[in-house]
């Protein structure tokens, strides 16, 4: 028992000894607030022990900060004070804080400034009616609305935090930046007053006379007019919308770079350009898309899909009403429910609504396959109107795996009615192989040559052939038609390359 008591006593003595040594090391030193000036300084025992009232040209100092006011109540025991009228706090050479009322705690070094508050730090001016300034953490914050003026920018928000050491603002709730050239509206925003870069952390709009930008994450350099927008980002200008997962935009040059899920929409033409990588020159009205590039011309059931390695939209300088030219290359495939096609490259001229197909072009319409050195498809109001086949054209229509109606000529012009090919005029070196059908049965084969001829189609099938001059040729009973005469020069049936639906356009051959 005695030994146990002695051990406990020694332990308590050691504990008190350690506390006595460590206390000066762990305790926070609080420096008294110095009264530098007051026209009248008198004690106020009714308000408490050590309380003083100060009137006229009052001036305090506390750890590097000097405070001014017209009158104050000073609490010496709690290292605190209340200041009234013409309150000013000066810290260093650049930070000035003004207000009508101040409560300052010397221990926590928190200044609570109320009514007509103004914080000036270099060229940044913050105005509010409610501001707390934490001198230890070097942060000033308001929770009931504030206005910041910095250069050409004026910013308002419901909540704001200003870190005086890094000169960074954090704003929340109804954030608005107004600049002579644009307005930014955001849910949450960080603004660096040194770099003049704003960072967005919520739904954000950037509005100017020329365009509208939206994102839910990103940044904007207010000096250079450069932005990086992410998360549902898009740009709207004159009826055109560019959107992507990531959108880089230079307002001064009009340069836009887009990555991942890129989409450019022209509302006037109801056309979408889609890809995963894009670049847009706003002033030149030039857009280029790559990586799964796709054009969609929307028109209900007649919606047209065009896929290529690269899609490029350029301004048509010959147009007086801001029309475009679409360039598609390479490995182009086309799908519409009533016409399909493929070629090496394609041009679509918006001014006359004409598609130009180059590089071994093929189009399919119902059971017909049409080849030519160059193909032009003209539309009117999204409806198929004319078909021009240049420099040796060949139409092939499959009857069965061994028999094909064929028409060949130097050039052809096709006519559509309600999106259906109804007539084909052949000019120069016309040749035909035609299998007449009577009551569902093939009756023979007719091979003929005629300079010019007209093909009439019904339900997209060859129905009648009209020769403009007397043809040369021969009719053969089916069993007597020579095998070597069953195909015209250039024959190649390529139905396996034909896109059967819009997803097939991504499959090349």
PyMOL commands that set and color helices and strands:
alter all, ss='L'
color gray80, all
select helices_A, chain A and resi 2-26+45-47+300-302+478-480+483-485+495-497+502-506
alter helices_A, ss='H'
color red, helices_A
select strands_A, chain A and resi 34-37+40-43+51-62+65-75+80-91+95-105+110-121+124-134+139-142+146-150+153-157+159-163+168-179+182-192+197-200+204-207+212-215+217-221+226-237+240-250+255-266+271-281+286-297+304-315+324-336+339-349+354-365+368-380+383-390+393-400+403-409+411-417+420-434+437-438+441-442+445-458+461-467+472-476
alter strands_A, ss='S'
color yellow, strands_A
deselect
rebuild
show_as cartoon
